[in-house]
Amino acid sequence: MRSLAPLRDEVQGWRTLKQHLHDLTELAQLDDDSMRADLEAEISKLETDLEKRAFAAMLSGPYDQDDAILAIHAGAGGTDSQDWAFMLQRMYLRWAEEEGFSAEILDSTPGEEAGIKSVTIAIGGKYAFGYLRSEKGVHRLVRLSPFDSAHRRHTSFALIEVLPQVSMEDAGVEINPGEIKLDVFRSSGAGGQNVQKNATAVRITHLPTGIVVTCQNERSQTQNREFAMKILRARLMELRQAEREEERAILRGEYTKAEWGSQIRSYVLHPYQMVKDHRTEHEVGNAQSVLDGKLTSFMEAYLKQK
């Protein structure tokens, strides 16, 4: 039934579009000038609908319709990079709000002086993973550092991870209970009411791979454990896919290791303003608008290129 419902909606949408086109064709054949303005308006709506459907057709990967798990990790650069990670967190939360997706911070590690060292966010909504998979990689910031007394230009890096939130049945990943270590602890926070008095935060370590997942979102321990397992399952699935792709790339003689040096996008705030995606060459001159969540054009450019 879960598989049937979205398919039924998809087919019904195309049937409605087909009927709309048929009705407009019949009206146009009447050749009535008094209906011209209304016909042009309806044709414009039809074209817009078709463009949206053409774009949705690009989101046809096995998990593109699923919710997503977005993780941000500050790179080398100390306080500047931790502040950059926090700026990226704000950017993605703004984007999710503008696009009508839900967003919930599951786990966050604050920086030593400012910003964050890492954060994990659950993004919910149809095609959340399909859109966000374009963001996976290293993001680079160039600006005058507010943390440098000499106010010099600094370059900061942050790594974005994007995983699909797949159900247990769909993930195809078996997790042996004997291969995980579970720790519970009190959620960290800013103090006062934000600090849990009970041990509800959860840390799960997958012993064979060494993958560690934490979840401390002020939930119950059971809810935190369920979401931590979901993240672990997604990470294991990604690891398995990466191993397969690496094997195929080695066989083709194309394998190159993904490292910090290969940023996917640069955000320049000084000496000029520009955000440029190095994979698609898509760029925007208003860097502040991008940092305020105007990201969809970069995602669309990536999907069209793919």
Buried (B, 14 or more C-beta within 10 A) or exposed (E): EEEEEEEEEEEEEEEEBEEBBEEBEEBBEEEEEEEEEEBEEBEEEBEEBEEEEEBBEBBEBEBBBBBBBBBBBBBEBBBBBBBBBBBBBEBBBBBBEEBEBEBBBBBBBBBEEEBBBBBBBBBBBBBBBBBBBBBBBBBBBBBEBEBEEEEEEBBBBBBBBBBBBBEEEBBEBEBEEEEBEEEBEEBBBEEEEEEBEEEBBBBBBBEEEEBBBBBBBBBEBEBBBEBBBBBBBBBBBBBEEEEEEEEEEEEEEEEEEEEEEEBBBBBBBEEEBBBBBBBBEBBBEEBEEBBBBBBEBBBBBBBEEE
